[in-house]
Amino acid sequence: MSLLALILVLTGSVAHAGWNLLLKRSDNKEVFVWSLLVAGSLLLAPLGAVLLWLNPITTPGYWLILATIVVHVYYFVLLGRGYAQGDLSLVYPIARGIGPMLVPVLAVLTLGEHIALPAVAGIVSIIFGIYVVSWWGRFREIFTAPLSFFRDGGIRYALLTGLTITVYTLVDKRGVQHVQPILYMYLLTLGVAVGLAPYILRNYGWAPVLREWRAHAWPIVVAGLLVFAAYGLALTAFSLSRVSYVAPAREVSIVVGVLAGVLILKEPFGRGRLLGSALIVVGLVLIALSP
């Protein structure tokens, strides 16, 4: 992975953990998610208009944008429900952990990518670290009574969120080959804001939306900008490097997310989360050093 791609990934990972922390601290998770997307769409509309003027989109680009919007609508709904039922330091690692496990394999099969041996070791280290962070102290329960483990609503929604991440990562690798990455991110943000509107207004109405804005106006605005920055940087990295490297490397955000959960939200921390975080960092280094 190139140095520039690595810097983009690391910066985006911090931004990603940041907006997830703000989401976890909100009152109504689904309303907050929609509000931050609306805020980002409105604030960045001039940038989107200029980029669209300078970078006309061809037909394949529009289809890929539509596809990622549909998948992201499910992603944001599932993520909001996961945080409504589970800790940040549990839901975040599981949701982010599915992608690094599946994306490299699917990238080899569908995108024709090749993975160097050090990167394979790094991907394995990241995946193992993610599951140590998520499941430390519960391995016996997982193997002896797996169905009871999945009765946890936060875990169920985290797993489903992870599957949507896998799908949109592969779609977006194709997307940025046809659409300028920052423009792609803006149209994605706008499209998901529009796509989620009927769901939010039908299920909640305007009153909860206004309450969320009154209580969390600045966090909504900041989160909206962080969402754009986080994935915009990742999309740019996709255009510079292999998705099978970028997708696992982004999961250094798990370390930031776990630390935020522990230090800011006062969630429990132990040897498992420390060990898992270390394995994730080791894996990131191996990927960064791979050709």
BELLINUR-V322232 format. One record per residue. N is the residue number from 1. RES is the residue in three letters. SS is DSSP state (2 for helix, 1 for strand, 0 for the rest). OMEGA is omega in whole degrees, -180 to 180 (NA if undefined). Layout:
# BELLINUR-V322232
((N/RES/SS/OMEGA) (N/RES/SS/OMEGA))
This chain:
# BELLINUR-V322232
((1/MET/0/-180) (2/SER/0/-180) (3/LEU/2/-180) (4/LEU/2/179) (5/ALA/2/180) (6/LEU/2/179) (7/ILE/2/178) (8/LEU/2/-179) (9/VAL/2/-178) (10/LEU/2/179) (11/THR/2/179) (12/GLY/2/180) (13/SER/2/178) (14/VAL/2/178) (15/ALA/2/-179) (16/HIS/2/178) (17/ALA/2/-179) (18/GLY/2/-178) (19/TRP/2/175) (20/ASN/2/176) (21/LEU/2/179) (22/LEU/2/177) (23/LEU/2/-179) (24/LYS/2/-177) (25/ARG/0/-179) (26/SER/0/180) (27/ASP/0/180) (28/ASN/0/-170) (29/LYS/2/-177) (30/GLU/2/177) (31/VAL/2/179) (32/PHE/2/180) (33/VAL/2/-179) (34/TRP/2/-179) (35/SER/2/-180) (36/LEU/2/177) (37/LEU/2/176) (38/VAL/2/180) (39/ALA/2/179) (40/GLY/2/180) (41/SER/2/-178) (42/LEU/2/-177) (43/LEU/2/-174) (44/LEU/0/180) (45/ALA/2/178) (46/PRO/2/178) (47/LEU/2/179) (48/GLY/2/-179) (49/ALA/2/180) (50/VAL/2/-179) (51/LEU/2/179) (52/LEU/2/178) (53/TRP/2/-176) (54/LEU/2/-174) (55/ASN/0/179) (56/PRO/0/-175) (57/ILE/0/177) (58/THR/0/-176) (59/THR/2/179) (60/PRO/2/180) (61/GLY/2/179) (62/TYR/2/179) (63/TRP/2/179) (64/LEU/2/176) (65/ILE/2/179) (66/LEU/2/-180) (67/ALA/2/-178) (68/THR/2/177) (69/ILE/2/-180) (70/VAL/2/-179) (71/VAL/2/-179) (72/HIS/2/175) (73/VAL/2/177) (74/TYR/2/-179) (75/TYR/2/-176) (76/PHE/2/177) (77/VAL/2/-178) (78/LEU/2/180) (79/LEU/2/178) (80/GLY/2/179) (81/ARG/2/178) (82/GLY/2/180) (83/TYR/2/177) (84/ALA/2/-175) (85/GLN/2/-177) (86/GLY/0/180) (87/ASP/0/174) (88/LEU/2/-175) (89/SER/2/173) (90/LEU/2/-176) (91/VAL/2/-176) (92/TYR/2/180) (93/PRO/2/-179) (94/ILE/2/-179) (95/ALA/2/-179) (96/ARG/2/-174) (97/GLY/2/-179) (98/ILE/2/-177) (99/GLY/2/-179) (100/PRO/2/179) (101/MET/2/-173) (102/LEU/2/-173) (103/VAL/2/-179) (104/PRO/2/179) (105/VAL/2/-179) (106/LEU/2/178) (107/ALA/2/177) (108/VAL/2/-176) (109/LEU/2/-173) (110/THR/2/-177) (111/LEU/2/178) (112/GLY/0/180) (113/GLU/0/176) (114/HIS/0/-176) (115/ILE/0/178) (116/ALA/0/-176) (117/LEU/2/177) (118/PRO/2/179) (119/ALA/2/176) (120/VAL/2/178) (121/ALA/2/179) (122/GLY/2/179) (123/ILE/2/179) (124/VAL/2/180) (125/SER/2/179) (126/ILE/2/-179) (127/ILE/2/-180) (128/PHE/2/179) (129/GLY/2/179) (130/ILE/2/-177) (131/TYR/2/172) (132/VAL/2/177) (133/VAL/2/-172) (134/SER/2/-166) (135/TRP/2/180) (136/TRP/0/-180) (137/GLY/0/-178) (138/ARG/0/-177) (139/PHE/2/180) (140/ARG/2/179) (141/GLU/2/-179) (142/ILE/2/-175) (143/PHE/2/-178) (144/THR/2/-179) (145/ALA/0/-174) (146/PRO/2/-178) (147/LEU/2/178) (148/SER/2/178) (149/PHE/2/-177) (150/PHE/0/173) (151/ARG/0/177) (152/ASP/0/-176) (153/GLY/2/179) (154/GLY/2/-180) (155/ILE/2/180) (156/ARG/2/-179) (157/TYR/2/178) (158/ALA/2/179) (159/LEU/2/178) (160/LEU/2/176) (161/THR/2/179) (162/GLY/2/178) (163/LEU/2/178) (164/THR/2/178) (165/ILE/2/179) (166/THR/2/-177) (167/VAL/2/-175) (168/TYR/2/177) (169/THR/2/180) (170/LEU/2/177) (171/VAL/2/-174) (172/ASP/2/174) (173/LYS/2/175) (174/ARG/2/-174) (175/GLY/2/-177) (176/VAL/0/171) (177/GLN/0/-179) (178/HIS/0/-176) (179/VAL/0/177) (180/GLN/0/-169) (181/PRO/2/-178) (182/ILE/2/175) (183/LEU/2/177) (184/TYR/2/-180) (185/MET/2/180) (186/TYR/2/-180) (187/LEU/2/175) (188/LEU/2/180) (189/THR/2/180) (190/LEU/2/-178) (191/GLY/2/179) (192/VAL/2/176) (193/ALA/2/179) (194/VAL/2/-177) (195/GLY/2/-180) (196/LEU/2/-174) (197/ALA/2/-180) (198/PRO/2/-180) (199/TYR/2/-177) (200/ILE/2/-176) (201/LEU/2/177) (202/ARG/2/-175) (203/ASN/2/-174) (204/TYR/0/-174) (205/GLY/2/-175) (206/TRP/2/-175) (207/ALA/2/178) (208/PRO/2/178) (209/VAL/2/180) (210/LEU/2/177) (211/ARG/2/-179) (212/GLU/2/178) (213/TRP/2/179) (214/ARG/2/-176) (215/ALA/2/-170) (216/HIS/2/-176) (217/ALA/2/-179) (218/TRP/2/175) (219/PRO/2/178) (220/ILE/2/-179) (221/VAL/2/-180) (222/VAL/2/179) (223/ALA/2/178) (224/GLY/2/177) (225/LEU/2/179) (226/LEU/2/176) (227/VAL/2/-179) (228/PHE/2/-179) (229/ALA/2/-175) (230/ALA/2/-176) (231/TYR/2/173) (232/GLY/2/177) (233/LEU/2/179) (234/ALA/2/179) (235/LEU/2/176) (236/THR/2/177) (237/ALA/2/176) (238/PHE/2/-178) (239/SER/2/-177) (240/LEU/2/-174) (241/SER/0/-179) (242/ARG/0/179) (243/VAL/2/179) (244/SER/2/173) (245/TYR/2/-174) (246/VAL/2/-176) (247/ALA/2/177) (248/PRO/2/-178) (249/ALA/2/179) (250/ARG/2/-173) (251/GLU/2/167) (252/VAL/2/176) (253/SER/2/178) (254/ILE/2/178) (255/VAL/2/179) (256/VAL/2/-179) (257/GLY/2/179) (258/VAL/2/179) (259/LEU/2/178) (260/ALA/2/178) (261/GLY/2/-177) (262/VAL/2/-173) (263/LEU/2/-175) (264/ILE/0/-178) (265/LEU/0/177) (266/LYS/0/175) (267/GLU/0/-175) (268/PRO/0/-180) (269/PHE/0/-180) (270/GLY/0/-177) (271/ARG/2/-178) (272/GLY/2/-179) (273/ARG/2/175) (274/LEU/2/180) (275/LEU/2/-180) (276/GLY/2/178) (277/SER/2/179) (278/ALA/2/179) (279/LEU/2/178) (280/ILE/2/179) (281/VAL/2/178) (282/VAL/2/179) (283/GLY/2/178) (284/LEU/2/179) (285/VAL/2/180) (286/LEU/2/178) (287/ILE/2/-178) (288/ALA/2/-178) (289/LEU/0/-176) (290/SER/0/179) (291/PRO/0/NA))
